[in-house]
Amino acid sequence: MRLMENCKALGLKFGTKTEKNGDCFFDAVYAQLNSPRLKACPSQCEIQEWTPKKLREDVVNHRYEKLK
């Protein structure tokens, strides 16, 4: 209940249910990044080309490079 209240206060909404496939975090982040509110921002155009899988790969690759 507290999570819903905090999200509502920030203007975030719960969308469709996320599959429990190990990518739920990236699905949720992608859903927020792909929201109409961010799509309207020209600086976010690259984000619109992401998928949850691509987002996960980019995060893993970024972390891997930082650990080298």
Backbone as a printed PyTorch tensor [residue, N CA C, xyz], in Angstrom:
tensor([[[  0.8310,  -1.1940,   0.0000],
         [  0.0000,   0.0000,   0.0000],
         [  0.8740,   1.2550,   0.0000]],

        [[  1.9520,   1.2440,   0.7750],
         [  2.8290,   2.4080,   0.8420],
         [  3.4880,   2.6770,  -0.5130]],

        [[  3.8680,   1.6160,  -1.2140],
         [  4.4730,   1.7790,  -2.5330],
         [  3.5120,   2.4990,  -3.4710]],

        [[  2.2530,   2.0960,  -3.4670],
         [  1.2580,   2.7300,  -4.3370],
         [  1.0960,   4.2110,  -3.9960]],

        [[  1.0910,   4.5260,  -2.7170],
         [  0.9500,   5.9220,  -2.2930],
         [  2.1510,   6.7550,  -2.7350]],

        [[  3.3630,   6.2050,  -2.5760],
         [  4.5690,   6.9300,  -2.9890],
         [  4.5990,   7.1280,  -4.4980]],

        [[  4.2270,   6.1160,  -5.2350],
         [  4.1990,   6.2310,  -6.6970],
         [  3.1820,   7.2710,  -7.1410]],

        [[  2.0210,   7.2500,  -6.5160],
         [  0.9770,   8.2190,  -6.8680],
         [  1.4520,   9.6420,  -6.5870]],

        [[  2.1530,   9.8420,  -5.4680],
         [  2.6650,  11.1670,  -5.1180],
         [  3.6920,  11.6600,  -6.1370]],

        [[  4.4030,  10.7260,  -6.7750],
         [  5.4120,  11.0820,  -7.7750],
         [  4.8490,  11.1330,  -9.1870]],

        [[  3.5690,  10.8390,  -9.3190],
         [  2.9500,  10.8610, -10.6390],
         [  3.2070,   9.6000, -11.4430]],

        [[  3.6650,   8.5390, -10.7790],
         [  3.9200,   7.2700, -11.4590],
         [  2.6810,   6.3980, -11.3760]],

        [[  2.4600,   5.6000, -12.4010],
         [  1.2850,   4.7370, -12.4300],
         [  1.7060,   3.2900, -12.6300]],

        [[  0.9070,   2.3990, -12.0800],
         [  1.1130,   0.9840, -12.3330],
         [  0.4190,   0.6570, -13.6460]],

        [[  1.1480,   0.0460, -14.5490],
         [  0.5820,  -0.3270, -15.8380],
         [  0.0880,  -1.7540, -15.7930]],

        [[  0.3490,  -2.4560, -16.8500],
         [ -0.0540,  -3.8500, -16.9100],
         [  0.8240,  -4.6760, -15.9910]],

        [[  0.3510,  -5.8580, -15.6720],
         [  1.1380,  -6.7410, -14.8210],
         [  2.4230,  -7.1360, -15.5340]],

        [[  3.4770,  -7.2570, -14.7690],
         [  4.7810,  -7.6300, -15.3030],
         [  4.9870,  -9.1260, -15.1230]],

        [[  5.4690,  -9.7640, -16.1710],
         [  5.7610, -11.1910, -16.0960],
         [  6.8560, -11.4440, -15.0630]],

        [[  6.7520, -12.5520, -14.3650],
         [  7.7780, -12.9410, -13.3900],
         [  8.8120, -13.8010, -14.1060]],

        [[  9.6010, -13.1560, -14.9720],
         [ 10.5440, -13.8900, -15.8050],
         [ 11.9950, -13.4920, -15.5560]],

        [[ 12.2660, -12.7870, -14.4740],
         [ 13.6150, -12.3350, -14.1880],
         [ 13.9200, -10.9660, -14.7700]],

        [[ 13.0580, -10.4790, -15.6260],
         [ 13.2410,  -9.1630, -16.2360],
         [ 12.2500,  -8.1460, -15.6910]],

        [[ 11.5690,  -8.4650, -14.5970],
         [ 10.4940,  -7.5940, -14.1180],
         [ 10.9860,  -6.1880, -13.7960]],

        [[ 12.1790,  -6.0680, -13.2160],
         [ 12.7120,  -4.7390, -12.9190],
         [ 12.9000,  -3.9420, -14.2040]],

        [[ 13.4950,  -4.5680, -15.2150],
         [ 13.7640,  -3.8760, -16.4760],
         [ 12.4740,  -3.5960, -17.2430]],

        [[ 11.4880,  -4.4820, -17.1270],
         [ 10.1820,  -4.2170, -17.7310],
         [  9.5470,  -2.9780, -17.1010]],

        [[  9.6510,  -2.8790, -15.7700],
         [  9.0620,  -1.7400, -15.0700],
         [  9.7850,  -0.4390, -15.4120]],

        [[ 11.1130,  -0.4810, -15.4510],
         [ 11.8830,   0.7160, -15.8140],
         [ 11.5620,   1.1270, -17.2470]],

        [[ 11.5160,   0.1610, -18.1480],
         [ 11.1940,   0.4470, -19.5490],
         [  9.8110,   1.0950, -19.6660]],

        [[  8.8500,   0.5690, -18.9210],
         [  7.4940,   1.1210, -18.9810],
         [  7.4900,   2.5920, -18.5720]],

        [[  8.2670,   2.9360, -17.5450],
         [  8.3160,   4.3300, -17.1130],
         [  9.0740,   5.1930, -18.1210]],

        [[ 10.1850,   4.6620, -18.6540],
         [ 10.9570,   5.4220, -19.6400],
         [ 10.1780,   5.6270, -20.9290]],

        [[  9.2890,   4.7010, -21.2220],
         [  8.5300,   4.7440, -22.4670],
         [  7.1650,   5.4070, -22.2850]],

        [[  6.9760,   6.0690, -21.1510],
         [  5.6940,   6.7160, -20.8820],
         [  5.5080,   7.9100, -21.8150]],

        [[  4.2730,   8.2670, -22.1120],
         [  4.0120,   9.4250, -22.9820],
         [  4.6540,  10.7070, -22.4630]],

        [[  4.7700,  10.8130, -21.1600],
         [  5.3630,  12.0070, -20.5550],
         [  6.8230,  12.1730, -20.9970]],

        [[  7.5880,  11.0760, -21.0470],
         [  8.9860,  11.1550, -21.4750],
         [  9.1260,  11.1440, -22.9870]],

        [[  8.2050,  10.5040, -23.6840],
         [  8.2830,  10.4700, -25.1420],
         [  8.1910,  11.8730, -25.7230]],

        [[  7.5480,  12.7640, -25.0090],
         [  7.3860,  14.1320, -25.4900],
         [  8.6740,  14.9430, -25.3690]],

        [[  9.6440,  14.4320, -24.6070],
         [ 10.9130,  15.1420, -24.4150],
         [ 11.8880,  14.7650, -25.5220]],

        [[ 12.3330,  15.7170, -26.3360],
         [ 13.2640,  15.4130, -27.4310],
         [ 14.5470,  14.7570, -26.9540]],

        [[ 15.0030,  15.0750, -25.7510],
         [ 16.2560,  14.5140, -25.2510],
         [ 16.1370,  13.0270, -24.9430]],

        [[ 14.9420,  12.4950, -24.9380],
         [ 14.7310,  11.0940, -24.5950],
         [ 14.5090,  10.2140, -25.8160]],

        [[ 14.7490,  10.7180, -27.0220],
         [ 14.4100,   9.9690, -28.2310],
         [ 15.1260,   8.6280, -28.3120]],

        [[ 16.3570,   8.5410, -27.8090],
         [ 17.0900,   7.2750, -27.8550],
         [ 16.4250,   6.2190, -26.9760]],

        [[ 15.8620,   6.6300, -25.8690],
         [ 15.2150,   5.7010, -24.9500],
         [ 14.0560,   4.9810, -25.6320]],

        [[ 13.3620,   5.6390, -26.5280],
         [ 12.2010,   5.0380, -27.1640],
         [ 12.5660,   3.8130, -27.9940]],

        [[ 13.8270,   3.6800, -28.3710],
         [ 14.2560,   2.5400, -29.1650],
         [ 14.6450,   1.3480, -28.3000]],

        [[ 14.6570,   1.5160, -26.9890],
         [ 15.0250,   0.4270, -26.0970],
         [ 13.8790,  -0.5530, -25.9330]],

        [[ 14.2510,  -1.7520, -25.5450],
         [ 13.3080,  -2.7750, -25.1060],
         [ 13.7780,  -3.1880, -23.7180]],

        [[ 12.9510,  -3.8820, -22.9410],
         [ 13.4310,  -4.3470, -21.6410],
         [ 14.7100,  -5.1870, -21.7660]],

        [[ 14.7720,  -6.0270, -22.7920],
         [ 15.9640,  -6.8650, -22.9880],
         [ 17.1900,  -6.0040, -23.2930]],

        [[ 17.0280,  -4.9990, -24.1720],
         [ 18.1400,  -4.1130, -24.5300],
         [ 18.5720,  -3.2880, -23.3260]],

        [[ 17.6300,  -2.8290, -22.5400],
         [ 17.9340,  -2.0710, -21.3330],
         [ 18.7710,  -2.9200, -20.3810]],

        [[ 18.3660,  -4.1630, -20.1880],
         [ 19.1090,  -5.0680, -19.3030],
         [ 20.5290,  -5.2840, -19.8320]],

        [[ 20.6640,  -5.5260, -21.1280],
         [ 21.9880,  -5.7400, -21.7270],
         [ 22.8750,  -4.5120, -21.5410]],

        [[ 22.3060,  -3.3290, -21.7540],
         [ 23.0870,  -2.0990, -21.6090],
         [ 23.5480,  -1.8980, -20.1680]],

        [[ 22.6870,  -2.1800, -19.2100],
         [ 23.0590,  -2.0430, -17.7960],
         [ 24.1620,  -3.0340, -17.4430]],

        [[ 24.0090,  -4.2830, -17.8650],
         [ 25.0210,  -5.3070, -17.5760],
         [ 26.3520,  -4.9400, -18.2300]],

        [[ 26.3130,  -4.5230, -19.4900],
         [ 27.5480,  -4.1390, -20.1800],
         [ 28.2170,  -2.9380, -19.5090]],

        [[ 27.4200,  -1.9750, -19.0920],
         [ 27.9600,  -0.7980, -18.4080],
         [ 28.6450,  -1.2060, -17.1080]],

        [[ 27.9820,  -2.0470, -16.3300],
         [ 28.5640,  -2.5070, -15.0570],
         [ 29.8310,  -3.3180, -15.3060]],

        [[ 29.8120,  -4.1560, -16.3180],
         [ 30.9770,  -4.9750, -16.6530],
         [ 32.1680,  -4.0840, -17.0110]],

        [[ 31.9300,  -3.0590, -17.8130],
         [ 33.0050,  -2.1420, -18.2110],
         [ 33.5590,  -1.3820, -17.0050]],

        [[ 32.6970,  -1.0100, -16.0700],
         [ 33.1370,  -0.2760, -14.8800],
         [ 33.9960,  -1.1450, -13.9690]],

        [[ 33.7920,  -2.4640, -13.9980],
         [ 34.5430,  -3.3750, -13.1340],
         [ 35.9000,  -3.7570, -13.7090]],

        [[ 36.1460,  -3.4390, -14.9700],
         [ 37.4370,  -3.7830, -15.5960],
         [ 38.5710,  -2.9940, -14.9890]]])
